[in-house]
Every structure is written in structure tokens, then in C-alpha cells.
Amino acid sequence: MQKTPDSPVDKVVFWVAVMISASLVAGGSLWPEAMTKASQAVLNKIIDWFGWSFVFSTAFFLGFALFLAFSRFGRIKLGKDEEQPEFSTSSWIAMMFSVGMGIGLMFWGVAEPITHFATLPHGLAEPHSREAAKLAMGYAYFHWAFHPWAIYAIVGLVIAYFSFRKGLPNLISSAFTPLIGEAGVRGPLGKSIDVLAVLATLFGTATSLGLGAQQINSGLNYLWHTGESTGISLTIIVVMTVLFILSAVSGVGKGVQFLSNLNMVVAVLLLLFLAAVGPTVFIMNTLVASIGEYLQELIPMSFRTAAFSDGKWLAGWTIFYWAWWISWAPFVGTFIARISRGRTIREFVIGVIFIPSGVTMVWFAIMGGSALYSELAGAGGIAAAVNDQGPAVALFTLLAQYPAAALTSFVACVLVGVFFISGADAGAIVMGMLCARGDLDPPKRLVVLWGALTSAAASVLLVMGGLAALQTAAIIFAAPFLAVMVGLCVSLWKSLLNERKPGAEHDSLAALHDPMRAVSD
């Protein structure tokens, strides 16, 4: 029998992850130019050599998740057969959506369609045309709907399955038990997987915090002419860090659930306002036409690489997005698994992929559609503002064209702040779990420490180069975790095959991994 550890903290995972994280943060603080140059060189190699792997793997994750949902495996529960879901469906969806991509949608909801509209990729249409507007929305859906949520679904499904059905610790390394055995999970390879998950989570979360700080800065400048600078963004990060650490130490039920539900209420009110005072008919037409464009071009877009397309554009948009979602997958997947106990695989996959994707489509139709209408038939100026000042100003430039602009801009700032807090505290909790042997309620000191390190990483990345540095960090730390995700799929498939055998649903862990049994099977 395995000896119960004296300490709740896995000292190997904790200290290795802390030392690497602290070293990178310190290096970026002391030698920002050298770190920027080195990270850019690494990024270029990753894009040149492995860009195709991001494209192919992400398409595979979507196909694999859908196959599991609609196959006989879809009836399997993430837990014991008699268990019921821990959270209500509405709270479950709210927490998924808020943690999964809240800040990103606020930042890119207007900026991405407008950017594609002005500089359409691959020469597919004349910029600033109606055809460009349609294709721009299709690409926004492509980058934010089925594929990213499939990435989250894969990691969350694997962790929930092995944790709640097989009784393994709530760790990403535990899911590799069918492939490398318990000894392998406890050894250097298993520890390395968990360290990599912590690092990917840290810098994926830091990317979002940096984007959120930039957008709050833009909003404050619009409201009170505070100016926009790295120093102001750093101050915003410090203030938000204190708030999200307070939320994180309150636990999932009190902190994240409350903030996620608040997020959804405020976001819905803002969207309803824009839909009511904006070009309502155009928004509805945009929603329907964009869904059709997205579904029609889904397969070609899913497999488009630099071989016959604009490689620079793919690296800056599609590959960056896939890497960003993958870097978020350890913590979003772990968090979704944490709140999904008692649901079936079919319910889990459908809920995680389709419901948030539907909300995302409506979001882009309202925000992006309103901005595109302004450029095509209204006041315009949004594309020019994004080109001159960057994507952080896009939302506030749009809101300035509608009534009560000061109020809605203030609400938008609050919404970004709440998304900042809810996403960051979930990340801090998950990093604490990964360092605490999968404990669903990690020690508060770990949560505080990882919250502070995430804030420091976001601050350093902003100093190193703003948006470009944030994107670079996301891709670099996502690249090795992509291989981990492929391994998760293989491990899950091997274990699910045992579920098909009579009486296998309640196999013990020992029976599942007995080498002699594996040979006889």
C-alpha cells in the first residue's frame, strides 16, 4: 500500500515550478531586451517547425471529443453511476464561460472582426467590403467557438474521468497512469507533466491578465483621461491581484461561483443594451449569415497551414489562438473537471463545446456586428482607432457611438475587472491543486503565492513588449503541453476500452493497471 504523504504539498512539483517561474520573471525584469530577443527566436522556431502540429492537433481534439460524446462511451458518468451533478446547470455553464474566455471576449469582441475587416487574410476579399465583413465574422467564430472549447473539453474530460470515476488524484499526470503506471506517475516523468501544466497555466493566465489590464487602462482613459501607459497597466494588475487573491482564498463555492454568476448578468445586460440601441436587424442578419459562413468553411479553415496561405497571418492569429487555448487548457480543463462531477461524457462534451460556443457567437454578432455596421453604414472610425492605438480601444470606440457612453464604458471596465478576477482566481486555485497532489481545496498559501507570481509574470511581459510579448509567452509554453494533450487522448481511449467489457465499469485501479491483465486483454 502506498504511504500517505506527510505534507499536502508535492515539494518536487512545487519547488521546480516556483524556481523556473521565478527565474523567468526575474530574467524578464532584469534583462527585458535580452529575454525578448531570446523568446522571439524560440517563437520563430516553434512556428516554422511545429505550426502545422497546432493546426492538425486542434482539429483532432474537436473530432475526438465529438466522437466520444455520440458514441456508446457518451453514457459513462464522470463519477459513480448513482452520482448527481454538484452544481446546477446554470451555475455550471456560467463558471465555464467566465473562466474559459471572459477577458478575451471583452478584449477581442470588437477588435478581431474589425481587424480582419480591415486586413483580411489570404486575399479572400477586398478590405472594408461587405464580403470582408462576412468573412471577418466567420474567422472570429472559428477562433472562439468549437475548437477552443474542444481543447478545454479534452483536458477537463480526462481529468474528471480519472479523478471521479477511477479515484485518482485530481492531477494531469494521474491521467497517464494507464500509459506509464503508478510508478511512472510518481516518478520524474509524472512530476514533469505537472510542472509543465503549472507553467502553461501561469503564462496562459498572465497573458489574459495583461490583456485585461490594457483594456481597463483604455477604459479609464476614455472615462477620465488618465492616459495610457505601461505604468498604469501595472498599477491595475496590482489592484486586481489583491482582489482576485481574496476571491481565490474564499474557495470555489463562495468566490468563483458568485463572480461567474455576476459576470453573466452584467454581460447579458451590456449585450442587450447594444442589441437594443444598435443596428438590431443587422445584428440578427450577421448572426445567421456568420453561422452559415463558419459552418461552411469550418473544415477548410481547420486545416489551413502556411504551405499555401499567409504564414505570418496564421502565426499571429490562428496558431496564436490555438496556443493560447492550449496554455489555458491545464487550468480551465482542471477547473471544468472540478465543477463537472456527476455528469455523463455526452452531457459534458455537449455542454462544454456547444453551449459556450453559442453564447460566443451571439457575443460576436452583437459586438462585432455593431462595429462592422458602423464601418459599413455608420459613423465609422473604429478600424482607424484600432490601427492607430491598438485593439484595447476597440470596445470603447464603439460604445462612444451610442447613448450613455460614459455609463456603458464604466460597466465594461467593471465587467473586464470581474472577468479578470474570476479567471485569475480559478488559475491560482488550479496551480495550487497541481502543487498539492490534486487536493480540491489546496492550502491558501499556495493559492496566494501562485496568484502573486501570475501577477508578476503579467507585469514583466507587459514591460517586455505588451501584446506581442504576451502572445509569444502563450505560444512558447503551450508547445510542449500540446504533446501532453495528445497523450491524454491516448490514455483516455485505452481506459475507455476497458469500460466496454462486462463488469469493467467498477474495475479497481489495480485491475486496470495490472501488467498481466493488460497482456491477457
C-alpha positions in Angstrom: 0.0 0.0 0.0 1.3 3.5 -0.9 2.4 5.5 2.1 0.3 8.6 2.7 2.5 11.7 2.2 3.2 13.7 5.4 2.9 17.0 3.6 -0.1 18.1 1.4 2.4 19.8 -0.9 4.3 17.9 -3.6 7.6 19.5 -2.9 9.2 18.4 -6.1 6.5 19.9 -8.3 6.2 23.0 -6.2 9.8 23.9 -6.0 10.7 23.1 -9.6 7.7 25.1 -10.8 8.5 28.0 -8.5 12.2 28.1 -9.4 11.5 28.1 -13.1 8.7 30.7 -12.8 10.7 33.0 -10.5 13.8 32.7 -12.7 11.8 33.7 -15.9 10.1 36.6 -14.1 13.4 37.8 -12.7 15.2 37.5 -16.0 12.4 39.4 -17.7 12.7 42.1 -15.1 16.5 42.5 -15.1 17.2 41.9 -18.8 14.0 42.6 -20.7 15.6 43.2 -24.1 17.7 40.0 -24.0 14.7 38.0 -22.8 12.6 39.5 -25.6 15.1 38.6 -28.2 15.5 35.1 -26.9 11.8 34.4 -26.7 11.2 35.7 -30.2 13.9 33.4 -31.5 12.2 30.4 -29.8 8.8 31.5 -31.1 10.1 31.7 -34.7 11.4 28.1 -34.5 8.2 26.8 -33.0 6.1 28.4 -35.7 8.4 27.3 -38.5 8.8 23.7 -37.4 5.6 22.9 -35.5 2.9 25.4 -36.6 1.3 22.6 -38.6 1.0 20.5 -35.4 -1.1 23.1 -33.7 -3.5 23.2 -36.7 -3.8 19.4 -37.0 -4.0 18.6 -33.3 -6.7 21.1 -32.6 -8.9 19.7 -35.4 -8.3 16.3 -34.0 -9.3 17.3 -30.5 -12.6 18.6 -31.8 -13.3 15.4 -33.7 -12.3 13.1 -30.8 -14.4 14.9 -28.3 -17.5 14.8 -30.6 -16.9 11.1 -31.3 -16.8 10.2 -27.6 -20.0 12.2 -26.9 -22.1 10.5 -29.6 -20.6 7.0 -29.2 -21.5 4.4 -26.6 -19.0 6.0 -24.3 -21.2 9.0 -24.0 -23.4 7.3 -21.4 -20.4 6.9 -19.0 -20.6 9.1 -15.9 -17.8 11.2 -14.6 -18.2 9.7 -11.2 -20.0 6.8 -9.7 -23.1 5.7 -11.6 -25.5 7.0 -9.0 -23.9 10.4 -8.5 -25.7 13.6 -9.4 -24.1 16.9 -10.6 -22.6 19.0 -7.9 -23.7 22.4 -9.4 -26.8 23.4 -11.1 -26.7 23.6 -14.9 -26.9 27.4 -15.0 -24.1 27.9 -12.5 -22.0 25.2 -14.3 -22.4 27.0 -17.6 -21.7 30.4 -16.0 -18.5 29.2 -14.4 -17.3 27.5 -17.5 -17.8 30.6 -19.7 -16.5 33.1 -17.3 -13.3 31.2 -16.5 -12.9 29.9 -20.1 -12.6 33.2 -22.1 -14.2 36.1 -20.4 -11.4 38.7 -20.7 -10.6 37.5 -24.2 -14.1 38.1 -25.4 -14.2 41.6 -23.9 -10.8 42.4 -25.5 -11.4 40.9 -28.9 -15.2 41.0 -29.3 -15.0 44.2 -31.3 -11.3 44.3 -32.1 -11.0 41.0 -34.0 -13.8 41.3 -36.5 -12.7 44.9 -37.2 -9.1 43.9 -37.7 -10.0 41.2 -40.1 -12.4 43.5 -41.9 -9.5 46.0 -42.5 -6.8 43.4 -43.3 -8.5 40.3 -44.5 -6.2 37.2 -44.5 -5.2 35.2 -47.6 -6.5 37.8 -50.0 -10.0 36.3 -49.7 -11.9 39.6 -50.3 -11.4 43.4 -50.7 -10.8 45.0 -47.3 -13.6 47.2 -45.9 -16.2 45.5 -48.1 -19.3 43.6 -47.1 -17.7 40.4 -48.2 -14.8 41.2 -45.9 -17.2 41.8 -43.1 -18.8 38.4 -43.6 -15.5 36.6 -43.7 -14.2 38.5 -40.7 -17.1 37.3 -38.6 -16.5 33.7 -39.8 -12.9 33.8 -38.7 -13.9 35.3 -35.3 -16.3 32.4 -34.8 -13.6 30.0 -36.0 -11.1 31.3 -33.4 -13.5 31.4 -30.5 -16.2 28.7 -30.8 -15.9 24.9 -31.3 -12.1 24.5 -31.5 -11.1 26.3 -28.2 -13.9 24.7 -26.3 -12.9 21.3 -27.6 -9.4 21.8 -26.3 -10.9 22.6 -22.8 -13.3 19.7 -23.1 -10.5 17.2 -23.8 -8.4 18.2 -20.7 -11.5 18.6 -18.5 -13.0 15.3 -19.6 -9.8 13.3 -19.0 -9.2 14.8 -15.6 -12.8 14.3 -14.5 -12.9 10.8 -15.7 -9.8 9.6 -13.9 -10.4 11.6 -10.8 -14.1 11.0 -10.2 -14.6 7.6 -11.8 -11.3 5.9 -11.2 -10.5 7.6 -7.9 -7.1 9.1 -9.0 -5.7 12.4 -7.7 -7.0 15.5 -9.5 -3.8 15.9 -11.4 -3.0 15.9 -15.1 -0.2 13.4 -14.5 -2.6 10.9 -12.9 -4.4 10.6 -16.3 -1.2 9.0 -17.7 -1.5 6.0 -15.3 -2.8 3.6 -18.0 0.3 4.5 -20.1 3.2 4.8 -17.6 1.8 3.1 -14.5 1.6 4.4 -10.9 5.4 4.3 -10.5 5.8 6.5 -13.6 3.3 9.0 -12.4 5.1 9.3 -9.1 8.5 9.5 -10.8 10.3 12.2 -12.8 8.0 11.9 -15.9 4.8 12.4 -13.9 6.3 15.3 -12.0 7.5 16.9 -15.2 4.0 16.7 -16.6 2.6 18.5 -13.6 5.3 21.1 -13.6 4.7 21.8 -17.3 1.0 22.2 -16.5 1.7 24.7 -13.8 4.0 26.7 -16.2 1.5 26.7 -19.0 -1.2 27.8 -16.6 0.9 30.5 -15.2 1.8 32.1 -18.5 -1.6 31.5 -20.1 -3.3 33.2 -17.2 -0.7 36.0 -17.3 -1.5 36.6 -21.0 -5.1 37.2 -20.1 -4.3 39.4 -17.2 -2.1 41.6 -19.4 -4.9 41.9 -22.0 -7.4 42.8 -19.2 -5.1 45.4 -17.7 -4.6 47.1 -21.1 -8.3 47.2 -21.7 -9.1 48.6 -18.3 -6.4 51.2 -18.9 -8.1 52.2 -22.2 -11.5 52.4 -20.5 -10.2 54.6 -17.7 -8.5 56.9 -20.2 -11.8 57.2 -22.1 -13.7 58.0 -18.9 -11.3 60.2 -17.0 -8.4 60.9 -19.4 -5.9 59.2 -17.2 -3.6 58.4 -20.2 -2.4 55.0 -21.3 0.9 53.7 -20.2 2.6 50.6 -19.0 2.8 52.1 -15.5 -0.9 52.5 -15.3 -1.5 48.9 -16.5 1.0 47.6 -13.9 -0.9 49.5 -11.2 -4.2 48.0 -12.4 -2.6 44.5 -12.2 -1.5 45.1 -8.6 -5.0 46.2 -7.5 -6.7 43.4 -9.4 -4.3 40.9 -8.0 -5.2 41.8 -4.4 -8.9 41.3 -5.3 -8.5 38.0 -7.1 -6.4 36.5 -4.3 -9.1 37.5 -1.8 -11.6 35.8 -4.0 -9.5 32.7 -4.6 -8.9 32.0 -0.9 -12.6 32.1 -0.3 -12.9 28.9 -2.4 -14.8 27.8 -5.5 -18.3 27.8 -4.0 -18.1 31.3 -2.5 -15.6 33.1 -4.8 -15.6 31.8 -8.3 -19.3 30.8 -8.4 -20.5 34.2 -7.2 -18.3 36.2 -9.5 -19.2 33.9 -12.5 -22.9 34.4 -12.0 -22.4 38.2 -11.5 -20.3 38.2 -14.8 -23.1 36.6 -16.8 -25.7 39.0 -15.5 -23.7 42.1 -16.3 -22.5 40.8 -19.6 -26.1 40.0 -20.7 -27.3 43.4 -19.7 -24.5 45.1 -21.7 -25.2 42.9 -24.8 -29.0 43.6 -24.5 -28.3 47.3 -24.4 -26.1 47.2 -27.5 -28.6 45.0 -29.3 -31.5 47.4 -28.4 -29.9 50.7 -29.3 -27.7 49.4 -32.1 -28.5 48.0 -35.5 -30.7 45.2 -34.3 -31.8 43.9 -37.7 -28.2 44.0 -39.0 -27.0 42.1 -35.8 -29.6 39.3 -36.4 -28.6 39.1 -40.1 -25.0 39.0 -39.1 -25.6 36.2 -36.6 -27.4 34.0 -39.1 -25.0 34.7 -42.0 -21.9 34.3 -39.9 -23.0 30.9 -38.5 -23.5 29.8 -42.1 -20.1 31.1 -43.2 -18.5 29.4 -40.2 -20.1 26.0 -40.7 -19.5 26.1 -44.5 -15.8 27.0 -44.1 -15.1 25.0 -40.9 -13.1 22.2 -42.4 -11.0 24.3 -44.8 -10.2 26.7 -42.1 -9.4 23.9 -39.6 -6.7 22.5 -41.9 -5.2 25.7 -43.4 -1.4 25.9 -42.9 1.4 28.1 -44.1 2.1 25.8 -47.1 -0.5 27.6 -49.3 -1.6 30.5 -47.1 -0.2 33.6 -45.4 2.1 32.1 -42.8 2.6 35.4 -40.9 -1.1 35.9 -40.5 -1.6 32.3 -39.4 1.1 32.7 -36.8 -0.3 36.0 -35.5 -3.9 34.8 -35.3 -4.9 31.1 -35.7 -1.7 29.5 -34.3 -1.6 32.1 -31.5 -5.2 31.3 -30.6 -4.7 27.6 -30.6 -1.6 28.0 -28.4 -3.4 30.4 -26.1 -6.2 28.0 -25.6 -3.8 25.1 -25.1 -1.9 27.2 -22.5 -5.2 27.8 -20.7 -6.2 24.1 -21.0 -4.4 22.9 -17.9 -6.2 25.3 -15.6 -9.5 25.7 -17.4 -9.7 21.9 -18.0 -8.9 21.2 -14.4 -11.4 23.8 -13.2 -14.1 22.5 -15.5 -13.4 18.9 -14.3 -13.7 20.2 -10.7 -17.2 21.5 -11.3 -18.4 18.6 -13.5 -18.6 15.7 -11.2 -21.7 13.5 -11.8 -22.3 14.5 -15.4 -22.1 12.0 -18.3 -19.5 12.2 -21.0 -22.2 13.1 -23.5 -23.6 15.8 -21.3 -20.1 17.1 -20.5 -18.9 17.4 -24.1 -22.2 18.9 -25.4 -22.3 21.4 -22.5 -18.7 22.4 -22.7 -18.4 22.7 -26.5 -21.8 23.8 -27.8 -23.4 26.0 -25.1 -20.4 28.4 -24.6 -19.9 28.4 -28.4 -23.4 29.5 -28.9 -23.0 32.3 -26.4 -19.8 33.3 -28.1 -21.5 33.5 -31.5 -24.2 35.8 -30.1 -21.5 37.9 -28.3 -19.5 38.5 -31.5 -22.7 39.1 -33.6 -23.7 41.9 -31.2 -20.3 43.5 -30.6 -18.6 42.7 -33.8 -21.7 43.2 -35.8 -22.4 46.6 -34.3 -18.8 47.6 -35.1 -19.0 46.4 -38.7 -22.3 48.2 -39.3 -20.6 51.4 -38.0 -17.8 50.9 -40.6 -20.2 50.0 -43.5 -23.1 52.4 -42.9 -22.5 54.4 -39.8 -20.0 56.8 -38.1 -17.0 54.5 -38.7 -13.6 55.3 -37.2 -13.3 52.1 -35.2 -10.9 50.4 -37.6 -8.8 53.5 -37.7 -8.7 53.7 -33.9 -7.6 50.1 -33.7 -4.9 50.7 -36.3 -3.6 53.8 -34.5 -4.0 52.9 -30.9 -4.2 49.1 -30.7 -7.1 46.6 -30.1 -7.6 47.6 -26.5 -9.5 50.8 -27.6 -11.9 49.0 -29.9 -14.8 48.4 -27.5 -14.7 51.9 -26.0 -14.6 53.4 -29.5 -17.8 51.5 -30.3 -19.5 52.4 -27.1 -18.8 56.1 -27.7 -21.1 56.0 -30.7 -24.2 55.1 -28.6 -26.2 56.8 -25.8 -24.9 56.7 -22.2 -21.4 56.1 -23.4 -19.8 57.0 -20.1 -22.0 54.6 -18.2 -21.6 51.7 -20.6 -17.9 52.2 -20.7 -17.7 52.2 -16.9 -19.8 49.0 -16.9 -17.4 47.5 -19.5 -14.5 48.3 -17.2 -16.2 46.7 -14.3 -17.0 43.6 -16.4 -13.4 43.3 -17.6 -12.3 43.6 -13.9 -14.7 40.9 -12.8 -13.6 38.6 -15.6 -10.0 39.4 -14.6 -10.7 38.3 -11.0 -12.8 35.2 -11.8 -10.3 33.9 -14.4 -7.2 34.6 -12.3 -8.5 33.2 -9.0 -9.5 30.0 -10.8 -6.0 29.8 -12.3 -4.4 30.3 -8.8 -6.6 27.6 -7.3 -5.7 25.1 -10.0 -2.0 25.8 -9.7 -2.3 25.3 -6.0 -4.1 22.0 -6.7 -1.3 20.8 -9.1 1.2 21.5 -6.3 -0.9 19.9 -3.6 -1.2 16.4 -5.1 -4.6 17.2 -6.6 -6.3 18.4 -3.4 -9.5 20.1 -4.5 -9.1 22.6 -1.6 -5.4 23.5 -1.8 -3.6 25.3 1.0 -4.4 29.0 0.9 -0.7 29.9 1.0 -0.2 28.1 -2.3 -3.1 30.0 -3.9 -1.7 33.3 -2.7 1.8 32.6 -3.9 0.7 31.5 -7.4 -1.6 34.5 -7.7 1.3 36.8 -6.9 3.6 35.0 -9.4 0.9 35.2 -12.1 0.6 38.9 -11.5 4.4 39.3 -11.6 4.6 37.4 -14.9 1.9 39.5 -16.5 3.7 42.7 -15.4 7.0 41.5 -16.8 5.5 40.6 -20.1 3.9 44.0 -20.4 7.2 45.6 -19.7 9.0 43.3 -22.3 6.7 44.2 -25.1 3.0 44.4 -24.4 0.7 42.4 -26.6 3.4 40.9 -28.7 5.3 39.6 -25.6 2.0 38.2 -24.1 1.3 36.3 -27.4 4.9 35.0 -27.5 4.8 33.6 -24.0 1.5 31.9 -24.6 2.8 30.0 -27.7 6.1 29.0 -26.2 4.6 27.4 -23.1 1.8 25.8 -25.0 4.0 24.0 -27.4 5.2 21.2 -25.1 1.8 20.9 -23.5 0.4 20.1 -26.9 2.2 16.7 -26.7 0.8 16.2 -23.2 -2.7 16.7 -24.6 -2.2 14.1 -27.3 -1.0 11.7 -24.6 -4.2 12.4 -22.6 -6.3 11.4 -25.5 -4.4 8.1 -25.9 -4.6 7.4 -22.2 -8.4 8.1 -22.0 -9.0 5.9 -25.1 -7.1 3.0 -23.5 -9.1 3.2 -20.3 -12.5 3.7 -22.0 -11.9 0.4 -23.9 -12.0 -1.4 -20.6 -15.4 0.2 -19.8 -16.9 -1.7 -22.7 -16.2 -5.1 -21.1 -18.9 -6.6 -18.9 -18.3 -5.6 -15.3 -15.5 -3.3 -16.1 -17.3 -0.1 -15.1 -16.2 -0.6 -11.5 -12.7 -2.0 -12.1 -10.3 -1.2 -9.3 -7.3 0.8 -10.2 -5.1 -2.2 -9.5 -7.1 -4.3 -12.0 -7.0 -1.6 -14.6 -3.2 -1.4 -14.5 -2.2 -4.9 -13.7 0.5 -5.8 -16.3 -0.6 -9.4 -16.5 -4.2 -8.4 -17.1 -3.1 -6.0 -19.8 -1.3 -8.8 -21.6 -4.3 -11.1 -21.3 -6.6 -8.3 -22.6 
